[in-house]
């Protein structure tokens, strides 16, 4: 088994798993926090809620990009 195979075969420690899942949980909580504004905009036509949804989606895009960069950095280190 080569060095790369050993790294892939090594288990993720419980602490590292918690750190990785924290990013996922942050994303999930953020999306869930926008549910009320989505509902107000699409169901009631509230324009201010639409503005908040647009801002939230921009923030979500930034969060996703940050995670993509983090993942690419980790892949490069493997």
C-alpha distances in whole Angstrom, upper triangle without the diagonal:
4,7,8,6,7,10,11,10,12,16,18,21,24,26,24,24,28,28,26,29,32,31,32,34,36,36,37,40,41,41,43,46,47,48,52,52,51,53,56,55,55,57,60,60,59,59,58,55,54,54,52,49,49,48,46,44,44,42,40,39,38,36,34,34,33,30,29,29,27,24,24,24,21,19,20,18,15
4,6,5,6,9,10,11,12,16,18,21,25,26,23,24,28,27,25,28,31,30,31,34,35,35,37,39,40,41,43,45,46,47,51,51,50,52,55,54,54,56,59,59,58,57,56,54,52,52,50,48,47,46,44,42,42,41,38,37,36,34,32,32,31,28,27,26,25,22,21,21,18,16,17,15,12
4,5,5,6,9,10,11,14,16,19,22,23,20,22,25,24,23,26,28,28,28,31,33,33,35,37,38,39,41,43,44,45,49,49,48,51,53,53,52,55,57,57,56,55,54,52,50,50,48,46,45,44,42,40,40,38,36,35,34,32,30,29,28,26,24,24,22,20,19,18,15,14,14,12,9
4,5,5,6,9,10,13,15,18,21,22,19,20,23,22,20,23,26,25,26,29,30,30,32,34,35,35,38,40,41,42,46,46,44,47,50,49,49,51,54,53,53,52,51,48,47,47,45,43,42,41,39,37,36,35,33,32,31,29,27,26,25,23,21,21,19,17,16,15,13,11,11,10,7
4,5,5,6,9,12,14,17,21,22,19,20,23,23,21,23,26,26,26,29,31,30,32,35,35,36,38,40,41,42,46,46,45,47,50,50,49,52,54,54,54,53,52,49,48,48,46,43,43,42,40,38,38,37,34,33,32,30,28,28,27,24,23,23,21,18,18,18,15,13,15,13,10
4,5,5,6,10,12,15,18,20,17,18,22,22,20,23,25,25,26,29,30,31,32,34,36,36,38,40,42,43,46,47,46,48,51,51,50,52,55,55,54,54,53,50,49,49,46,44,44,43,40,39,39,37,35,34,33,31,29,29,27,25,24,24,21,19,19,19,15,14,16,14,10
4,5,5,9,10,13,16,17,14,15,19,18,17,20,22,22,23,25,27,27,29,31,32,33,35,37,38,40,43,43,42,45,48,47,47,50,52,52,51,51,49,46,46,45,43,41,41,39,37,35,35,33,31,30,30,27,25,25,24,21,20,20,18,15,16,15,12,11,13,10,7
4,6,8,9,13,16,17,14,15,18,18,16,18,21,21,21,24,26,26,27,30,31,31,33,35,36,38,41,42,40,43,46,45,45,47,50,50,49,49,48,45,44,44,41,39,39,38,35,34,34,32,30,29,29,26,24,24,23,20,19,20,17,15,15,16,12,11,13,12,8
4,6,9,12,15,17,15,15,19,19,17,19,23,23,23,25,27,28,28,31,33,33,34,37,38,39,43,44,42,45,47,47,47,49,52,52,51,51,50,47,46,46,44,41,42,41,38,36,37,35,32,32,32,29,27,27,26,23,23,23,21,18,19,19,15,14,17,15,12
4,7,9,12,14,12,13,16,17,16,18,21,21,22,24,26,27,28,30,31,32,34,36,38,39,42,43,42,44,47,47,47,49,51,52,51,51,49,46,46,46,43,41,41,40,37,36,36,34,32,32,31,28,27,27,25,22,22,23,20,18,19,18,15,15,17,15,12
4,6,9,11,10,10,13,14,13,15,18,19,19,21,23,24,25,27,29,30,31,33,35,36,39,40,40,42,44,45,44,46,49,49,49,49,47,44,44,44,41,39,39,38,35,34,35,33,30,30,30,27,25,26,25,21,22,23,19,17,20,19,15,16,19,16,14
4,6,8,6,6,10,11,10,12,14,16,16,18,20,21,22,24,26,27,28,30,32,33,36,37,37,39,41,42,42,44,46,46,45,45,44,41,41,40,38,36,36,35,32,31,32,29,27,27,27,23,22,23,22,18,19,20,17,15,18,17,13,15,17,15,14
4,5,5,6,9,10,11,12,14,16,17,18,20,22,23,24,26,28,28,30,32,34,37,38,38,40,42,43,43,45,47,47,46,46,44,41,42,41,38,37,37,36,33,33,33,30,28,29,28,24,24,25,23,20,22,22,18,17,20,19,16,17,20,17,16
4,6,5,6,9,10,10,12,15,15,16,18,20,20,22,24,26,26,28,30,31,34,36,36,37,40,41,41,42,44,45,44,44,42,39,40,40,36,35,36,35,31,31,32,29,27,28,27,24,24,25,23,20,22,23,19,19,22,21,18,20,22,20,19
4,5,5,6,9,10,11,13,15,15,17,19,20,21,23,25,25,26,29,31,33,35,35,37,39,40,40,42,44,44,43,43,41,38,39,38,35,34,35,33,30,30,30,27,25,27,26,22,22,24,21,18,21,21,18,17,21,19,17,19,22,19,19
4,5,5,6,9,10,11,13,14,16,18,19,20,22,24,25,26,28,30,33,34,34,36,38,39,39,41,43,43,42,42,40,37,37,37,34,32,33,31,28,28,28,25,23,24,23,20,20,21,18,15,18,18,14,14,17,16,13,15,18,16,15
4,5,5,6,8,10,11,12,14,16,16,18,20,21,22,24,26,27,31,32,31,33,36,37,37,38,41,41,40,40,38,35,35,35,32,31,32,30,27,27,27,25,22,23,23,19,19,20,18,15,17,18,15,14,18,17,14,16,19,18,17
4,5,5,6,9,10,10,12,14,15,16,18,20,20,22,24,26,28,30,30,32,34,35,35,37,39,39,38,38,36,33,34,34,30,29,30,28,25,25,26,23,21,23,22,18,18,20,18,15,18,19,16,16,19,19,16,19,22,20,20
4,6,5,7,9,10,11,13,15,15,17,19,20,21,24,25,28,29,29,32,34,34,35,37,38,39,37,37,35,32,33,32,29,28,28,27,24,24,24,21,19,21,19,16,16,18,15,12,15,16,12,13,17,16,14,16,19,18,18
4,5,6,7,9,10,12,13,15,16,18,19,21,23,24,27,28,28,30,33,33,33,35,37,37,36,36,34,31,31,31,28,26,27,25,22,22,22,20,17,19,18,14,14,15,13,10,13,14,11,10,14,14,12,14,17,16,16
4,5,5,6,8,10,10,12,14,15,16,18,20,22,25,26,25,28,30,31,31,33,35,35,34,34,32,29,29,29,26,25,26,25,21,21,22,19,17,18,18,14,14,17,15,12,14,16,13,13,17,17,15,17,20,20,20
4,5,5,6,9,10,10,12,14,15,16,19,20,23,24,24,26,29,29,30,32,33,34,32,32,30,27,28,28,24,23,24,22,19,20,20,17,15,17,17,13,14,16,14,11,15,16,13,14,18,18,16,19,21,21,21
4,5,5,6,9,10,11,13,14,15,17,19,22,23,23,25,27,27,28,30,32,32,31,30,28,26,26,25,22,21,21,20,17,17,17,14,12,14,13,9,10,12,10,8,11,13,11,11,15,15,14,17,19,19,20
4,5,5,6,9,10,11,12,14,16,17,21,21,21,23,26,26,26,28,30,30,29,29,28,25,25,25,22,20,21,20,16,16,17,15,12,14,14,10,10,13,12,9,12,15,13,12,16,17,16,18,21,21,21
4,5,5,6,8,10,10,12,15,16,19,20,20,22,24,25,25,27,29,30,28,29,27,24,24,24,21,19,21,20,16,17,18,15,13,16,16,12,13,16,15,12,16,18,16,16,20,20,19,21,24,24,24
4,6,5,6,9,10,10,13,15,17,18,19,21,23,23,24,26,28,28,26,26,24,21,22,22,18,17,18,17,13,14,15,12,10,13,13,9,11,14,12,11,14,16,15,16,19,20,19,21,24,24,25
4,6,5,6,9,10,11,13,16,17,16,19,21,21,22,24,26,26,25,24,23,20,20,20,17,15,16,15,11,11,13,10,8,10,11,8,8,12,11,10,13,15,14,15,18,19,19,21,23,24,25
4,5,5,6,9,10,11,15,16,15,17,20,20,21,22,24,25,24,24,23,20,20,20,17,15,17,17,13,13,15,13,10,13,14,11,11,15,15,13,16,19,18,18,21,22,22,23,26,27,27
4,5,5,6,9,10,13,14,15,16,18,19,20,22,23,24,23,23,21,18,19,19,16,14,17,16,12,13,16,13,11,15,15,12,13,17,16,15,18,21,20,20,23,25,24,26,29,29,30
4,5,5,7,9,12,12,13,15,17,17,19,20,22,22,20,20,18,15,16,16,13,11,13,12,8,10,12,9,8,11,12,10,11,15,15,14,17,19,19,20,23,24,24,26,28,29,30
4,5,5,7,10,11,10,13,15,15,16,18,20,20,19,19,18,14,14,15,12,10,12,12,8,9,12,10,8,11,13,11,12,15,16,15,17,20,20,20,23,25,25,26,29,30,31
4,5,5,8,10,10,11,14,15,16,17,19,20,18,20,18,15,15,17,14,12,15,15,11,12,15,14,12,15,17,15,15,19,19,18,21,23,23,23,26,28,28,29,32,33,33
4,6,7,8,10,11,13,14,16,17,18,19,17,18,16,12,14,15,11,10,13,13,9,11,14,12,11,15,16,14,16,19,19,19,22,24,24,25,28,29,29,31,33,34,35
4,6,5,6,9,10,11,12,14,15,15,14,14,13,9,10,11,8,7,10,10,7,9,12,11,10,14,15,15,16,19,20,20,22,24,24,25,28,29,30,31,34,35,36
4,6,5,6,9,10,11,12,13,14,13,15,14,10,11,13,11,9,12,13,11,12,15,15,13,17,19,18,18,22,23,22,24,27,27,27,30,32,32,33,36,37,38
4,5,5,6,9,10,10,11,12,11,13,12,8,11,13,10,9,13,14,12,14,17,16,16,19,21,20,21,24,25,25,27,30,30,31,33,35,35,37,39,40,41
4,5,5,6,8,10,10,10,8,10,9,5,7,9,7,6,10,11,10,11,14,14,14,17,19,19,20,23,24,25,26,29,29,30,32,34,35,36,38,40,41
4,6,5,6,8,10,10,9,11,11,7,7,10,9,6,10,12,10,11,14,15,14,17,19,19,19,22,24,24,25,28,29,29,31,34,34,35,38,39,40
4,5,5,5,7,9,9,11,12,8,9,13,12,10,13,15,14,15,18,19,18,20,23,22,23,26,27,27,29,32,32,32,35,37,37,38,41,42,43
4,6,6,5,6,6,9,9,6,8,11,10,10,13,15,14,15,18,19,19,21,24,24,25,27,29,29,31,33,34,35,37,39,39,40,43,44,45
4,6,6,5,5,6,8,5,5,9,9,8,11,13,13,14,17,18,18,20,22,23,23,26,28,28,29,32,33,34,36,38,39,39,42,43,44
4,6,6,8,9,11,9,8,12,12,10,13,16,15,15,18,20,19,21,24,24,24,27,29,29,30,33,34,34,36,38,39,39,42,44,44
4,6,8,11,13,11,11,15,15,13,16,19,18,18,21,23,22,24,27,27,27,30,32,32,33,36,37,37,39,41,42,42,45,47,47
4,6,9,11,9,10,14,14,14,16,19,18,19,22,23,23,25,28,28,29,31,33,33,35,37,38,39,41,43,44,45,47,49,49
4,6,9,8,8,11,13,12,14,17,17,18,20,22,22,24,26,27,28,30,32,33,34,36,37,38,40,42,43,44,46,48,49
4,6,5,7,9,10,11,13,15,15,17,19,20,21,23,25,26,27,29,31,31,33,35,36,37,39,41,42,43,45,47,48
4,5,5,6,9,10,11,13,14,15,17,19,20,21,23,24,26,27,29,30,31,33,35,36,38,39,41,42,44,46,47
4,5,5,6,9,10,11,12,14,16,17,18,20,21,23,24,26,27,29,30,32,33,35,36,38,39,41,42,44,45
4,5,5,6,9,10,10,12,14,15,16,18,20,21,22,24,26,27,28,30,31,32,34,36,37,38,40,42,43
4,5,5,6,9,10,10,12,14,15,16,19,20,21,23,24,26,27,29,30,31,33,35,36,37,39,41,42
4,5,5,6,9,10,11,12,14,15,17,19,20,21,23,25,26,27,29,30,32,33,35,36,38,40,41
4,5,5,6,9,10,10,12,14,15,16,18,20,21,22,24,26,27,28,30,32,33,34,36,38,39
4,5,5,6,9,10,10,12,14,15,16,18,20,21,22,24,25,26,28,30,31,32,34,36,37
4,5,5,6,9,10,11,13,14,15,17,19,20,21,23,25,26,27,29,30,31,33,35,36
4,5,5,6,9,10,11,12,14,15,17,19,20,21,23,25,26,27,29,30,32,34,35
4,5,5,6,9,10,10,12,14,15,16,18,20,21,22,24,26,27,28,30,32,33
4,5,5,6,9,10,10,12,14,15,16,18,20,21,22,24,26,27,28,30,32
4,5,5,6,9,10,11,13,14,15,17,19,20,21,23,25,26,27,29,31
4,5,5,6,9,10,11,13,14,15,17,18,20,21,23,24,26,27,29
4,5,5,6,9,10,11,12,14,15,16,18,20,21,22,24,26,27
4,5,5,6,9,10,10,12,14,15,16,18,20,21,23,25,26
4,5,5,6,9,10,11,12,14,15,17,19,20,21,23,25
4,5,5,6,9,10,11,12,14,15,17,18,20,21,23
4,5,5,6,9,10,10,12,14,15,16,18,20,21
4,5,5,6,9,10,11,12,14,15,16,19,20
4,5,5,6,9,10,11,12,14,15,17,19
4,5,5,6,9,10,11,12,14,15,17
4,5,5,6,9,10,10,12,14,16
4,5,5,6,9,10,11,12,15
4,6,5,6,9,10,11,13
4,5,5,6,9,10,11
4,5,5,6,9,10
4,5,5,6,9
4,5,5,7
4,5,5
4,5
4
